[in-house]
């Protein structure tokens, strides 16, 4: 579980291969699920809801209330455990939680683990084809099956979906 000080430290950095900010003012962002899929299929990562990027790509806390953050967490859990939204939730209680940033607002932190080989690909919307993603620097890149292995535009990333097992594997490195 990432604590308040680690979140504050992350807020001094722009998005990366393992950190994504999502605004949540006005509701739950649909783009969360492609990011979740991308992190799960690559090296894992942290999604922080309640933070937007300013025009210089710097993170800014949205100022969510505690009730907003708790409502987002409930909606997140409901959707994450709906197989028509997400093929494999991968999470337990320690992976999604709300934090008070002492007067700046509340955030929902989703610490997405890298999916085990036999659980990949993690896809969205009930179908792997067209709904499977891999993390590429600051964004989610759509992946497609090719020769029994899942690929993105840069090559193999996860092995196969179904009974065939590919030889491609992601690196296990991820910041603590």
KEDORO-531683 format. One record per residue (C-alpha): residue number from 1; residue in three letters; x, y, z. Coordinates in steps of 0.02 Angstrom, whole numbers, plus 50000, padded with zeros to 5 digits. Each point is the difference from the previous one (the first is absolute). Layout:
residues N
(NUM, 'ALA', (X, Y, Z))
...
//
This chain:
residues 176
(1, 'UNK', (50000, 50000, 50000))
(2, 'UNK', (50068, 50169, 49951))
(3, 'UNK', (49988, 50129, 50137))
(4, 'UNK', (49959, 50185, 49994))
(5, 'UNK', (50182, 50055, 49991))
(6, 'UNK', (50036, 49885, 49853))
(7, 'UNK', (49847, 50070, 49910))
(8, 'UNK', (50062, 50177, 50033))
(9, 'UNK', (50168, 49950, 49929))
(10, 'UNK', (49917, 49928, 49844))
(11, 'UNK', (49904, 50163, 49977))
(12, 'UNK', (50167, 50085, 49968))
(13, 'UNK', (50022, 49893, 49844))
(14, 'UNK', (49911, 49985, 49833))
(15, 'UNK', (49918, 49840, 49941))
(16, 'UNK', (50116, 49855, 49959))
(17, 'UNK', (49998, 49816, 49957))
(18, 'UNK', (49940, 49962, 50177))
(19, 'UNK', (49899, 50154, 50052))
(20, 'UNK', (49838, 50068, 49924))
(21, 'UNK', (49893, 50145, 50062))
(22, 'UNK', (49814, 50007, 49964))
(23, 'UNK', (49884, 50145, 50035))
(24, 'UNK', (49843, 49947, 50088))
(25, 'UNK', (49909, 50164, 50017))
(26, 'UNK', (49828, 49972, 49929))
(27, 'UNK', (50007, 49811, 50006))
(28, 'UNK', (50094, 49840, 49970))
(29, 'UNK', (50118, 50004, 49850))
(30, 'UNK', (49966, 49861, 49872))
(31, 'UNK', (50182, 50007, 49943))
(32, 'UNK', (50050, 49922, 50167))
(33, 'UNK', (49968, 49824, 49934))
(34, 'UNK', (50117, 50008, 49849))
(35, 'UNK', (50134, 50065, 50119))
(36, 'UNK', (49962, 49858, 50123))
(37, 'UNK', (50016, 49872, 49859))
(38, 'UNK', (50164, 50079, 49941))
(39, 'UNK', (50078, 49999, 50174))
(40, 'UNK', (49942, 49821, 50035))
(41, 'UNK', (50072, 49939, 49835))
(42, 'UNK', (50166, 50090, 50020))
(43, 'UNK', (50090, 50033, 50165))
(44, 'UNK', (49856, 50060, 50110))
(45, 'UNK', (49975, 50180, 50051))
(46, 'UNK', (49910, 50128, 50105))
(47, 'UNK', (49843, 50091, 49944))
(48, 'UNK', (49956, 50152, 50103))
(49, 'UNK', (49822, 50062, 49978))
(50, 'UNK', (49965, 50178, 50054))
(51, 'UNK', (50153, 50074, 49916))
(52, 'UNK', (50001, 50090, 49832))
(53, 'UNK', (50144, 50061, 49894))
(54, 'UNK', (50020, 50186, 49970))
(55, 'UNK', (50048, 50068, 49829))
(56, 'UNK', (50184, 49967, 50042))
(57, 'UNK', (49961, 49816, 50037))
(58, 'UNK', (50027, 50026, 50186))
(59, 'UNK', (49881, 49912, 50121))
(60, 'UNK', (49875, 50106, 50096))
(61, 'UNK', (49883, 49931, 50135))
(62, 'UNK', (49817, 50019, 49944))
(63, 'UNK', (49937, 50035, 50175))
(64, 'UNK', (49881, 49852, 50019))
(65, 'UNK', (49901, 49990, 50161))
(66, 'UNK', (50007, 49848, 50112))
(67, 'UNK', (49826, 49950, 49940))
(68, 'UNK', (50055, 50016, 49818))
(69, 'UNK', (50151, 49889, 50031))
(70, 'UNK', (49901, 49868, 50094))
(71, 'UNK', (49868, 49999, 49862))
(72, 'UNK', (50137, 49977, 49869))
(73, 'UNK', (50073, 49855, 50099))
(74, 'UNK', (49831, 49913, 50009))
(75, 'UNK', (49971, 50023, 49814))
(76, 'UNK', (50177, 49941, 49965))
(77, 'UNK', (49975, 49839, 50100))
(78, 'UNK', (49831, 49967, 49921))
(79, 'UNK', (50069, 50020, 49824))
(80, 'UNK', (50166, 49911, 50034))
(81, 'UNK', (49906, 49843, 50053))
(82, 'UNK', (49884, 50002, 49849))
(83, 'UNK', (50076, 49883, 49870))
(84, 'UNK', (49910, 50095, 49863))
(85, 'UNK', (50107, 50152, 50047))
(86, 'UNK', (50164, 49918, 50054))
(87, 'UNK', (50056, 49822, 49965))
(88, 'UNK', (50097, 49981, 50163))
(89, 'UNK', (49994, 50126, 50144))
(90, 'UNK', (50169, 49944, 50073))
(91, 'UNK', (49970, 50107, 50154))
(92, 'UNK', (49964, 49984, 50184))
(93, 'UNK', (49960, 50134, 50130))
(94, 'UNK', (50180, 50058, 50016))
(95, 'UNK', (50008, 50044, 49814))
(96, 'UNK', (49862, 50132, 49993))
(97, 'UNK', (49975, 50129, 50137))
(98, 'UNK', (49960, 50182, 50032))
(99, 'UNK', (50122, 50126, 50074))
(100, 'UNK', (49975, 50174, 50072))
(101, 'UNK', (50135, 50118, 49937))
(102, 'UNK', (49979, 50119, 50147))
(103, 'UNK', (49892, 50138, 49932))
(104, 'UNK', (50044, 49978, 49815))
(105, 'UNK', (49864, 49870, 49977))
(106, 'UNK', (49976, 49814, 49999))
(107, 'UNK', (50064, 49874, 49872))
(108, 'UNK', (49964, 49820, 49956))
(109, 'UNK', (50161, 49900, 49979))
(110, 'UNK', (49995, 49841, 49895))
(111, 'UNK', (50162, 49901, 50012))
(112, 'UNK', (49984, 49881, 49852))
(113, 'UNK', (50114, 49848, 50010))
(114, 'UNK', (50077, 49917, 49849))
(115, 'UNK', (49890, 49853, 49954))
(116, 'UNK', (50078, 49828, 50017))
(117, 'UNK', (50045, 49917, 49835))
(118, 'UNK', (49851, 49882, 50005))
(119, 'UNK', (49877, 50145, 50032))
(120, 'UNK', (50054, 50106, 49850))
(121, 'UNK', (49940, 50083, 49901))
(122, 'UNK', (49887, 50103, 50112))
(123, 'UNK', (49870, 50079, 49886))
(124, 'UNK', (49846, 50111, 50013))
(125, 'UNK', (49820, 49998, 49939))
(126, 'UNK', (49981, 49811, 49998))
(127, 'UNK', (50109, 49965, 49846))
(128, 'UNK', (50189, 49991, 49980))
(129, 'UNK', (50001, 50054, 49817))
(130, 'UNK', (50010, 50189, 49988))
(131, 'UNK', (49991, 50016, 50190))
(132, 'UNK', (50173, 49946, 50057))
(133, 'UNK', (50134, 50130, 50039))
(134, 'UNK', (50184, 50017, 50042))
(135, 'UNK', (50084, 50147, 50084))
(136, 'UNK', (50109, 50107, 49887))
(137, 'UNK', (50083, 50144, 50095))
(138, 'UNK', (49854, 50115, 50048))
(139, 'UNK', (49859, 49906, 49918))
(140, 'UNK', (49909, 49840, 49959))
(141, 'UNK', (50036, 49922, 49831))
(142, 'UNK', (49875, 49878, 49926))
(143, 'UNK', (50067, 49823, 49980))
(144, 'UNK', (49950, 49868, 49873))
(145, 'UNK', (50028, 49812, 49987))
(146, 'UNK', (50128, 49946, 49871))
(147, 'UNK', (50060, 49823, 49977))
(148, 'UNK', (49922, 49945, 50166))
(149, 'UNK', (50087, 50139, 50097))
(150, 'UNK', (49940, 50171, 50051))
(151, 'UNK', (50094, 50146, 49923))
(152, 'UNK', (49995, 50187, 49999))
(153, 'UNK', (50084, 50108, 49870))
(154, 'UNK', (50170, 49968, 50080))
(155, 'UNK', (49989, 49810, 50013))
(156, 'UNK', (49951, 49856, 50114))
(157, 'UNK', (49952, 50043, 50176))
(158, 'UNK', (49910, 49863, 50090))
(159, 'UNK', (49987, 49827, 49928))
(160, 'UNK', (49835, 49935, 49938))
(161, 'UNK', (49815, 50008, 50034))
(162, 'UNK', (49925, 49828, 50005))
(163, 'UNK', (50094, 49835, 49993))
(164, 'UNK', (50157, 50051, 49905))
(165, 'UNK', (50143, 50067, 50105))
(166, 'UNK', (50115, 50129, 49922))
(167, 'UNK', (50180, 50031, 50050))
(168, 'UNK', (49992, 50190, 50023))
(169, 'UNK', (50004, 50066, 50180))
(170, 'UNK', (50007, 50172, 50075))
(171, 'UNK', (50139, 50050, 50116))
(172, 'UNK', (49954, 49982, 50184))
(173, 'UNK', (50075, 50167, 50050))
(174, 'UNK', (49881, 50124, 50080))
(175, 'UNK', (50039, 50137, 50125))
(176, 'UNK', (49957, 49952, 50180))
//
